[in-house]
Amino acid sequence: MRPTSWREHAYHALLWLVALIFFAPIFWIVLSSFKTADQILAVPPKLIFTPTIANYTKLFSSASFPHQLFNSVVLSVAAVLIAVAVSFLAAFSFSRFKPPGTNFLMFLLLSIRMLPGSAAILPVYLMYVGFGWKDTYAGMILFYAMFSIPFSVWILKGFIDGVSPRFDETGIVNGASWLRIITRTILPQVMPGVIAASIFNFIFVWNEFLFNYIIGGISTSNIPVALASGLYSNGGVDWTFISALTSVYIVPPILVVYFFQRYLLVGMTFGTVRGEV
Amino acid sequence: MEPGAPATINQSRDAPVASTGPWEGFTRFLGRRDVLPFLLLAPVLIFFIVWNLIPTLWLLGLGFYRFSLTSGRPPRFAGLYNYRSILNDSGVWIDLSRTFLFVFFAVVTETLLGMALGLLFWNSHRLPGRRIALTMLFSPMVLTPVAAGTFWRLIYDPTFGVLNSAIRGLGFSSVDFLGDGRVAFAAVLGVDVWMWTPFMVLMTLAALASVPKAELEAAEIDRLAWHQRLRLIVLHHGKFILMLGILLRTIDAFKTMDLIYDMTYGGPGSATQLVAMTLYRRAFEAFNMGWSSALAVILLLISIAFTATFIFVLHWRERREAES
């Protein structure tokens, strides 16, 4: 290894500067969450102040916050588990048996995911109102699972295509059942795909607002809906509430990005692009 | 799959098994080659039919009806009335062109900036704390769009906002970013650029990682100029990944809605009203379901066109890779 030159130091400083510029607005949110309401609206903005955790104690002691956080966790985790499980089976079928209409179905699955949210939710809203599924956990979880299926199938099919059919054949010759082959032979080899599909869909459902707002209700609303609807108190925007809530809420996605960084690319391109970054 | 493979598989399954109860027969039925593929697909197909096919058919049908949830009247068949009404509605056309303008400026800015920053991060493997730096760089992508939209309102605020403090500090008068119809569009665009440029950085890094090292070393020896290296080597190998990235960003920008919902709600006037927001207001404020369904069908056709383009590029890449 060659010694670090001053040019390299300057280069590294520049890279860190870029990263910090993109992070600055989020840093500002977190900083604001430790301020009082007056300090948030101070002119000129305060960089140095005595931090307070009053916003957080207020947030955690509020009546609706724990319930909404619980909803966010339940909806995202349950929907992703269901979606990845059924997508894995379907992806295996698509990859190995290529049933008639595979390409067409893969295309249809994707195009639904490409539709603007308000268009996708409109008929589902009418259906949910008609069937009485609005504001139920089952209704919400299954809808989010459906919305997570297309990308999961795409990601997992790509990974299963990469596992040689020789593995299946060996299993069959040795008398293993298909269930055993799928769970014991294929699944461990496509774990990166399973992780990529899970984290991508988790982040999507975690941050989702519109669907929850329209087909959810008081008992199933998640934090983004609380952020959008709990804005105004006493005629003004409650910035202490928003900054504390956002600061808490962004922690899981940021941890995911940190710990699963190499799966981010696969997840965000639903398996069509692989590689190290 | 090789043609020889299924024969061996059937042989082994048809061979007598030690115990043959009714349960055994059932599992063998499930494992048959003409049953198993559809059995595995069944859960996804059920999801697809209940949550996609039926709603989409409902949508297609409803587009031909006059149906408002507020009037209390049952839907009335109206033929192409809704579609004709949309075609003659200049407001929809303006919103649609505004959306395409937004997509165009957002994607161009994010691509150029993302590529520049991606190239900058190319040799960053010795960067101390690289993983933390990249996490910080990618963090805008995973921030809840509603929260981003809300908090940028505070940053953009003419009196209390940190941005206007800086502008006043430089001796200019403050700008009402989101209240002034002339700058609101650019202000919203700016937030989208902040959120999604990191995605194009990610794609650029992936494209750069796909460039063979040997060719770069050859270019080094041949003393190619940097723009030649970029064009002949980097773009040659990375163009498909970049194209897929640009297409994904195009599709996603076309869907922009959550960000605007809290930041401007389409305002002031309709300065930042993108078509997803138009549909939202007509469907869930005015509850004009027939008309909204027709518009949703039009958006569905646009999305299908986008998806088809994406798949086309994907197949093109596969063919190219098969050739080389």
Interface residues (C-beta under 8 A of the other chain):
Chain A: T4 E8 Y11 H12 L14 L15 W16 V18 A19 L20 F22 F23 P25 I26 W28 I29 S32 I40 L41 A42 V43 P44 P45 V86 S87 L89 A90 F92 S93 F94 R96 F97 P99 L105 F107 L108 L109 L110 S111 I112 M114 L115 P116 G117 S118 A119 L122 P123 V124 Y125 L126 M127 L142 F143 A145 M146 I149 V153 P165 E169 I172 V173 G175 S177 W178 I203 W206 N207 F209 L210 I214 I223 P224 L227 A228 L231 V237 W239 I242 S243 L245 T246 Y249 I250 P253 I254 V256 V257 Y258 Q261 L264 L265 M268 T269 T272 V273 R274 G275 E276 V277
Chain B: M1 E2 A5 T8 I9 S12 R13 T27 L30 G31 R33 L36 P37 F38 L40 L41 P43 V44 L45 F47 F48 V50 W51 N52 I54 P55 T56 W58 L59 L62 L117 L120 F121 N123 S124 R126 L127 P128 G129 R131 I132 A133 L134 T135 M136 L137 F138 S139 P140 M141 V142 L143 T144 P145 V146 A147 A148 T150 F151 W152 R153 L154 I155 T159 F160 V162 S165 G169 W194 T197 P198 F199 L202 M203 L205 A206 A209 S210 I241 L244 G245 L248 I251 F254 K255 M257 D258 Y261 D262 V275 A276 M277 L279 Y280 A283 F284 M289 S292 S293 L295 A296 L299 L300 S303 I304 F306 T307 A308 F310 I311 L314
